[in-house]
């Protein structure tokens, strides 16, 4: 039997299982050579091949469905707080976004570097010193503009990942609440409600009559009548079910 992990809050549980999911999915990325170490060693052509490979994985529904992890409350973990969160689901889809963004960024960097080097080589062949200096200034401005653009794209990419994770968490929480609501509606079937309420009233009235008999108090007629009426309902209900 699996030992349950105890947490103080659902937020703590989600943080823990998110990290565990990241570690698990990391092995999958390593298998497809989409982990950080593999990507950092790739040249431009290899990165372009990886771009095709990762897009194929994005579109592969079987792959995405296979690489999902579910962690259910009271099965995998427990929390002390009382809330509506009954579990978490993590998919490899969002973890694929990081290598995808890195590949796109790295391809752009290498292509721009190649372009800049080609221009620099042409500038070196220019004999006019004034013209050569102006070209060099333009190249330096281009490099700075590229650096600023890379920083902005990196910041946007991080925000997109965080936003996507929040959407996934909200969606999962909504699904869990909807399931609990449907279960609650099924439980609150009009027949079961009548049976539950009747059983409670029958129990209370039975206890009252026993106490009255013990203290030799004459029971109120309406209590006796109600007790017999509810008792008759249950007998009739049981007969109809048979």
C-alpha positions as YAML, in Angstrom:
chain: A
units: angstrom
residues:
- id: 1
  name: UNK
  ca: [0.00, 0.00, 0.00]
- id: 2
  name: UNK
  ca: [1.34, 3.41, -0.98]
- id: 3
  name: UNK
  ca: [2.14, 5.71, 1.92]
- id: 4
  name: UNK
  ca: [0.21, 8.97, 1.75]
- id: 5
  name: UNK
  ca: [2.24, 12.18, 1.81]
- id: 6
  name: UNK
  ca: [0.87, 14.75, 4.26]
- id: 7
  name: UNK
  ca: [0.82, 18.48, 3.40]
- id: 8
  name: UNK
  ca: [-0.45, 21.53, 5.20]
- id: 9
  name: UNK
  ca: [-2.13, 23.09, 2.16]
- id: 10
  name: UNK
  ca: [-3.09, 22.14, -1.39]
- id: 11
  name: UNK
  ca: [-0.63, 24.76, -2.68]
- id: 12
  name: UNK
  ca: [2.22, 22.90, -0.96]
- id: 13
  name: UNK
  ca: [1.02, 19.61, -2.43]
- id: 14
  name: UNK
  ca: [0.78, 21.09, -5.93]
- id: 15
  name: UNK
  ca: [4.31, 22.53, -5.69]
- id: 16
  name: UNK
  ca: [5.71, 19.17, -4.60]
- id: 17
  name: UNK
  ca: [3.98, 17.12, -7.30]
- id: 18
  name: UNK
  ca: [4.79, 19.69, -9.95]
- id: 19
  name: UNK
  ca: [8.48, 19.22, -9.17]
- id: 20
  name: UNK
  ca: [8.10, 15.42, -9.24]
- id: 21
  name: UNK
  ca: [6.33, 15.65, -12.60]
- id: 22
  name: UNK
  ca: [9.12, 17.86, -13.94]
- id: 23
  name: UNK
  ca: [11.70, 15.24, -12.97]
- id: 24
  name: UNK
  ca: [9.69, 12.46, -14.60]
- id: 25
  name: UNK
  ca: [9.09, 14.36, -17.84]
- id: 26
  name: UNK
  ca: [12.77, 15.33, -17.93]
- id: 27
  name: UNK
  ca: [13.67, 11.72, -18.68]
- id: 28
  name: UNK
  ca: [11.31, 11.81, -21.67]
- id: 29
  name: UNK
  ca: [12.98, 14.99, -22.96]
- id: 30
  name: UNK
  ca: [16.40, 13.37, -22.60]
- id: 31
  name: UNK
  ca: [15.19, 10.38, -24.64]
- id: 32
  name: UNK
  ca: [14.16, 12.70, -27.49]
- id: 33
  name: UNK
  ca: [17.35, 14.81, -27.03]
- id: 34
  name: UNK
  ca: [15.29, 17.86, -26.09]
- id: 35
  name: UNK
  ca: [16.86, 18.44, -22.68]
- id: 36
  name: UNK
  ca: [19.04, 21.49, -21.93]
- id: 37
  name: UNK
  ca: [22.39, 19.69, -22.18]
- id: 38
  name: UNK
  ca: [21.59, 18.14, -25.55]
- id: 39
  name: UNK
  ca: [20.23, 21.36, -27.05]
- id: 40
  name: UNK
  ca: [23.19, 23.46, -25.90]
- id: 41
  name: UNK
  ca: [25.57, 21.25, -27.92]
- id: 42
  name: UNK
  ca: [23.59, 21.43, -31.16]
- id: 43
  name: UNK
  ca: [24.55, 23.45, -34.20]
- id: 44
  name: UNK
  ca: [22.09, 25.27, -36.44]
- id: 45
  name: UNK
  ca: [21.16, 22.26, -38.59]
- id: 46
  name: UNK
  ca: [20.62, 20.02, -35.56]
- id: 47
  name: UNK
  ca: [18.44, 22.65, -33.93]
- id: 48
  name: UNK
  ca: [16.28, 22.87, -37.04]
- id: 49
  name: UNK
  ca: [15.82, 19.08, -36.92]
- id: 50
  name: UNK
  ca: [14.86, 19.36, -33.24]
- id: 51
  name: UNK
  ca: [12.33, 22.06, -34.10]
- id: 52
  name: UNK
  ca: [10.59, 19.64, -36.48]
- id: 53
  name: UNK
  ca: [10.73, 16.85, -33.92]
- id: 54
  name: UNK
  ca: [9.25, 18.90, -31.08]
- id: 55
  name: UNK
  ca: [6.42, 20.21, -33.27]
- id: 56
  name: UNK
  ca: [5.55, 16.63, -34.19]
- id: 57
  name: UNK
  ca: [5.33, 15.82, -30.47]
- id: 58
  name: UNK
  ca: [3.06, 18.82, -29.89]
- id: 59
  name: UNK
  ca: [0.64, 17.42, -32.47]
- id: 60
  name: UNK
  ca: [0.88, 13.80, -31.30]
- id: 61
  name: UNK
  ca: [-2.21, 13.33, -29.11]
- id: 62
  name: UNK
  ca: [-1.25, 9.79, -28.16]
- id: 63
  name: UNK
  ca: [2.13, 11.01, -26.91]
- id: 64
  name: UNK
  ca: [0.53, 13.84, -24.90]
- id: 65
  name: UNK
  ca: [-2.10, 11.57, -23.34]
- id: 66
  name: UNK
  ca: [0.48, 8.93, -22.44]
- id: 67
  name: UNK
  ca: [2.69, 11.42, -20.65]
- id: 68
  name: UNK
  ca: [0.22, 12.66, -18.04]
- id: 69
  name: UNK
  ca: [0.54, 12.33, -14.29]
- id: 70
  name: UNK
  ca: [-2.41, 12.35, -11.88]
- id: 71
  name: UNK
  ca: [-2.15, 12.82, -8.12]
- id: 72
  name: UNK
  ca: [-5.38, 12.33, -6.18]
- id: 73
  name: UNK
  ca: [-6.20, 13.48, -2.68]
- id: 74
  name: UNK
  ca: [-6.56, 10.68, -0.10]
- id: 75
  name: UNK
  ca: [-4.92, 8.30, -2.59]
- id: 76
  name: UNK
  ca: [-1.50, 9.87, -3.13]
- id: 77
  name: UNK
  ca: [-1.55, 12.62, -0.50]
- id: 78
  name: UNK
  ca: [-3.52, 14.30, 2.30]
- id: 79
  name: UNK
  ca: [-3.87, 17.94, 3.37]
- id: 80
  name: UNK
  ca: [-4.91, 19.44, 6.67]
- id: 81
  name: UNK
  ca: [-6.89, 22.30, 5.17]
- id: 82
  name: UNK
  ca: [-10.46, 21.80, 3.97]
- id: 83
  name: UNK
  ca: [-10.86, 22.94, 0.37]
- id: 84
  name: UNK
  ca: [-12.36, 21.80, -2.93]
- id: 85
  name: UNK
  ca: [-9.10, 20.61, -4.52]
- id: 86
  name: UNK
  ca: [-9.27, 16.83, -4.91]
- id: 87
  name: UNK
  ca: [-6.16, 16.28, -7.01]
- id: 88
  name: UNK
  ca: [-3.73, 17.53, -9.63]
- id: 89
  name: UNK
  ca: [-2.95, 16.69, -13.24]
- id: 90
  name: UNK
  ca: [0.32, 17.53, -14.98]
- id: 91
  name: UNK
  ca: [1.04, 17.02, -18.67]
- id: 92
  name: UNK
  ca: [4.27, 17.10, -20.65]
- id: 93
  name: UNK
  ca: [2.71, 19.64, -23.03]
- id: 94
  name: UNK
  ca: [3.75, 22.66, -20.95]
- id: 95
  name: UNK
  ca: [7.20, 21.25, -20.29]
- id: 96
  name: UNK
  ca: [7.74, 20.97, -24.05]
- id: 97
  name: UNK
  ca: [7.29, 24.72, -24.34]
- id: 98
  name: UNK
  ca: [10.63, 25.45, -22.67]
- id: 99
  name: UNK
  ca: [12.81, 23.50, -25.16]
- id: 100
  name: UNK
  ca: [10.62, 24.76, -28.00]
- id: 101
  name: UNK
  ca: [11.16, 28.38, -27.02]
- id: 102
  name: UNK
  ca: [14.88, 27.74, -26.53]
- id: 103
  name: UNK
  ca: [15.21, 26.12, -29.96]
- id: 104
  name: UNK
  ca: [13.41, 29.01, -31.68]
- id: 105
  name: UNK
  ca: [15.49, 31.56, -29.81]
- id: 106
  name: UNK
  ca: [18.77, 29.74, -30.47]
- id: 107
  name: UNK
  ca: [18.03, 29.32, -34.18]
- id: 108
  name: UNK
  ca: [17.34, 33.05, -34.46]
- id: 109
  name: UNK
  ca: [20.56, 33.86, -32.60]
- id: 110
  name: UNK
  ca: [22.71, 31.60, -34.78]
- id: 111
  name: UNK
  ca: [21.13, 32.84, -38.01]
- id: 112
  name: UNK
  ca: [21.65, 36.45, -36.93]
- id: 113
  name: UNK
  ca: [25.23, 35.68, -35.90]
- id: 114
  name: UNK
  ca: [25.91, 34.18, -39.30]
- id: 115
  name: UNK
  ca: [24.42, 37.24, -41.00]
- id: 116
  name: UNK
  ca: [26.46, 39.62, -38.85]
- id: 117
  name: UNK
  ca: [29.66, 37.67, -39.54]
- id: 118
  name: UNK
  ca: [28.98, 37.79, -43.27]
- id: 119
  name: UNK
  ca: [28.48, 41.56, -43.10]
- id: 120
  name: UNK
  ca: [31.61, 41.97, -40.97]
- id: 121
  name: UNK
  ca: [33.60, 40.02, -43.52]
- id: 122
  name: UNK
  ca: [32.35, 42.30, -46.30]
- id: 123
  name: UNK
  ca: [33.14, 45.40, -44.20]
- id: 124
  name: UNK
  ca: [36.71, 44.20, -43.69]
- id: 125
  name: UNK
  ca: [37.16, 44.25, -47.44]
- id: 126
  name: UNK
  ca: [36.09, 47.92, -47.70]
- id: 127
  name: UNK
  ca: [39.06, 50.24, -48.19]
- id: 128
  name: UNK
  ca: [37.23, 53.51, -47.44]
- id: 129
  name: UNK
  ca: [37.87, 54.08, -43.69]
- id: 130
  name: UNK
  ca: [34.89, 56.46, -43.19]
- id: 131
  name: UNK
  ca: [32.47, 54.10, -44.93]
- id: 132
  name: UNK
  ca: [33.93, 51.17, -43.05]
- id: 133
  name: UNK
  ca: [33.44, 52.96, -39.71]
- id: 134
  name: UNK
  ca: [29.80, 53.76, -40.50]
- id: 135
  name: UNK
  ca: [29.13, 50.11, -41.35]
- id: 136
  name: UNK
  ca: [30.77, 48.99, -38.11]
- id: 137
  name: UNK
  ca: [28.55, 51.38, -36.14]
- id: 138
  name: UNK
  ca: [25.49, 49.97, -37.86]
- id: 139
  name: UNK
  ca: [26.60, 46.41, -37.05]
- id: 140
  name: UNK
  ca: [27.09, 47.27, -33.36]
- id: 141
  name: UNK
  ca: [23.63, 48.87, -33.22]
- id: 142
  name: UNK
  ca: [22.18, 45.75, -34.83]
- id: 143
  name: UNK
  ca: [23.86, 43.55, -32.21]
- id: 144
  name: UNK
  ca: [22.48, 45.67, -29.36]
- id: 145
  name: UNK
  ca: [18.99, 45.65, -30.88]
- id: 146
  name: UNK
  ca: [19.13, 41.86, -31.19]
- id: 147
  name: UNK
  ca: [20.21, 41.55, -27.56]
- id: 148
  name: UNK
  ca: [17.31, 43.71, -26.38]
- id: 149
  name: UNK
  ca: [14.89, 41.70, -28.50]
- id: 150
  name: UNK
  ca: [16.21, 38.42, -27.07]
- id: 151
  name: UNK
  ca: [15.74, 39.69, -23.51]
- id: 152
  name: UNK
  ca: [12.17, 40.79, -24.26]
- id: 153
  name: UNK
  ca: [11.33, 37.47, -25.93]
- id: 154
  name: UNK
  ca: [12.77, 35.55, -22.98]
- id: 155
  name: UNK
  ca: [10.65, 37.57, -20.53]
- id: 156
  name: UNK
  ca: [7.52, 37.06, -22.63]
- id: 157
  name: UNK
  ca: [8.22, 33.32, -22.88]
- id: 158
  name: UNK
  ca: [8.51, 32.96, -19.10]
- id: 159
  name: UNK
  ca: [5.24, 34.82, -18.58]
- id: 160
  name: UNK
  ca: [3.52, 32.63, -21.18]
- id: 161
  name: UNK
  ca: [4.61, 29.46, -19.37]
- id: 162
  name: UNK
  ca: [3.39, 30.76, -15.99]
- id: 163
  name: UNK
  ca: [0.09, 31.89, -17.50]
- id: 164
  name: UNK
  ca: [-0.40, 28.53, -19.23]
- id: 165
  name: UNK
  ca: [0.25, 26.69, -15.95]
- id: 166
  name: UNK
  ca: [-2.29, 28.83, -14.12]
- id: 167
  name: UNK
  ca: [-4.87, 28.14, -16.84]
- id: 168
  name: UNK
  ca: [-4.21, 24.41, -16.57]
- id: 169
  name: UNK
  ca: [-4.55, 24.50, -12.78]
- id: 170
  name: UNK
  ca: [-7.79, 26.53, -12.93]
- id: 171
  name: UNK
  ca: [-9.20, 24.21, -15.58]
- id: 172
  name: UNK
  ca: [-8.36, 21.12, -13.54]
- id: 173
  name: UNK
  ca: [-9.83, 22.66, -10.38]
- id: 174
  name: UNK
  ca: [-13.04, 23.51, -12.25]
- id: 175
  name: UNK
  ca: [-13.30, 19.94, -13.57]
- id: 176
  name: UNK
  ca: [-12.85, 18.52, -10.06]
- id: 177
  name: UNK
  ca: [-15.49, 20.87, -8.62]
- id: 178
  name: UNK
  ca: [-17.90, 19.91, -11.42]
- id: 179
  name: UNK
  ca: [-17.41, 16.20, -10.68]
- id: 180
  name: UNK
  ca: [-18.03, 16.76, -6.97]
- id: 181
  name: UNK
  ca: [-21.13, 18.82, -7.80]
- id: 182
  name: UNK
  ca: [-22.52, 16.05, -10.05]
- id: 183
  name: UNK
  ca: [-21.88, 13.44, -7.37]
- id: 184
  name: UNK
  ca: [-23.63, 15.67, -4.83]
- id: 185
  name: UNK
  ca: [-26.64, 16.09, -7.16]
- id: 186
  name: UNK
  ca: [-26.93, 12.33, -7.64]
- id: 187
  name: UNK
  ca: [-26.77, 11.84, -3.90]
- id: 188
  name: UNK
  ca: [-29.47, 14.43, -3.37]
- id: 189
  name: UNK
  ca: [-31.99, 12.35, -5.24]
- id: 190
  name: UNK
  ca: [-35.47, 13.20, -3.98]
- id: 191
  name: UNK
  ca: [-36.04, 9.61, -2.86]
- id: 192
  name: UNK
  ca: [-32.76, 9.42, -0.94]
- id: 193
  name: UNK
  ca: [-33.39, 12.81, 0.68]
- id: 194
  name: UNK
  ca: [-36.83, 11.69, 1.85]
- id: 195
  name: UNK
  ca: [-35.36, 8.46, 3.17]
- id: 196
  name: UNK
  ca: [-32.53, 10.22, 5.01]
- id: 197
  name: UNK
  ca: [-34.78, 12.87, 6.54]
- id: 198
  name: UNK
  ca: [-37.39, 10.25, 7.44]
- id: 199
  name: UNK
  ca: [-34.77, 8.00, 9.04]
- id: 200
  name: UNK
  ca: [-33.46, 10.88, 11.16]
- id: 201
  name: UNK
  ca: [-36.97, 11.89, 12.27]
- id: 202
  name: UNK
  ca: [-37.84, 8.25, 12.99]
- id: 203
  name: UNK
  ca: [-34.70, 7.87, 15.11]
- id: 204
  name: UNK
  ca: [-35.37, 11.10, 17.04]
- id: 205
  name: UNK
  ca: [-39.00, 10.24, 17.64]
- id: 206
  name: UNK
  ca: [-38.10, 6.69, 18.70]
- id: 207
  name: UNK
  ca: [-35.60, 8.04, 21.22]
- id: 208
  name: UNK
  ca: [-38.20, 10.53, 22.50]
- id: 209
  name: UNK
  ca: [-40.81, 7.80, 22.98]
- id: 210
  name: UNK
  ca: [-38.31, 5.57, 24.82]
- id: 211
  name: UNK
  ca: [-37.37, 8.44, 27.14]
- id: 212
  name: UNK
  ca: [-41.05, 9.20, 27.80]
- id: 213
  name: UNK
  ca: [-41.72, 5.54, 28.58]
- id: 214
  name: UNK
  ca: [-38.71, 5.40, 30.91]
- id: 215
  name: UNK
  ca: [-39.90, 8.44, 32.86]
- id: 216
  name: UNK
  ca: [-43.54, 7.24, 32.68]
- id: 217
  name: UNK
  ca: [-44.65, 10.30, 30.74]
- id: 218
  name: UNK
  ca: [-47.62, 10.03, 28.46]
- id: 219
  name: UNK
  ca: [-46.39, 10.71, 24.91]
- id: 220
  name: UNK
  ca: [-47.96, 13.50, 22.92]
- id: 221
  name: UNK
  ca: [-50.48, 12.12, 20.45]
- id: 222
  name: UNK
  ca: [-49.00, 13.96, 17.49]
- id: 223
  name: UNK
  ca: [-45.56, 12.43, 18.18]
- id: 224
  name: UNK
  ca: [-47.04, 8.93, 18.27]
- id: 225
  name: UNK
  ca: [-49.00, 9.57, 15.07]
- id: 226
  name: UNK
  ca: [-45.98, 10.98, 13.25]
- id: 227
  name: UNK
  ca: [-43.82, 8.06, 14.42]
- id: 228
  name: UNK
  ca: [-46.36, 5.51, 13.13]
- id: 229
  name: UNK
  ca: [-46.80, 7.45, 9.89]
- id: 230
  name: UNK
  ca: [-43.07, 7.52, 9.12]
- id: 231
  name: UNK
  ca: [-42.69, 3.90, 10.17]
- id: 232
  name: UNK
  ca: [-45.55, 2.99, 7.84]
- id: 233
  name: UNK
  ca: [-43.86, 4.91, 5.01]
- id: 234
  name: UNK
  ca: [-40.68, 2.88, 5.38]
- id: 235
  name: UNK
  ca: [-42.54, -0.43, 5.47]
- id: 236
  name: UNK
  ca: [-44.50, 0.56, 2.37]
- id: 237
  name: UNK
  ca: [-41.37, 1.80, 0.63]
- id: 238
  name: UNK
  ca: [-39.54, -1.46, 1.38]
- id: 239
  name: UNK
  ca: [-42.47, -3.52, 0.06]
- id: 240
  name: UNK
  ca: [-42.62, -1.52, -3.18]
- id: 241
  name: UNK
  ca: [-38.89, -2.00, -3.77]
- id: 242
  name: UNK
  ca: [-39.33, -5.75, -3.45]
...
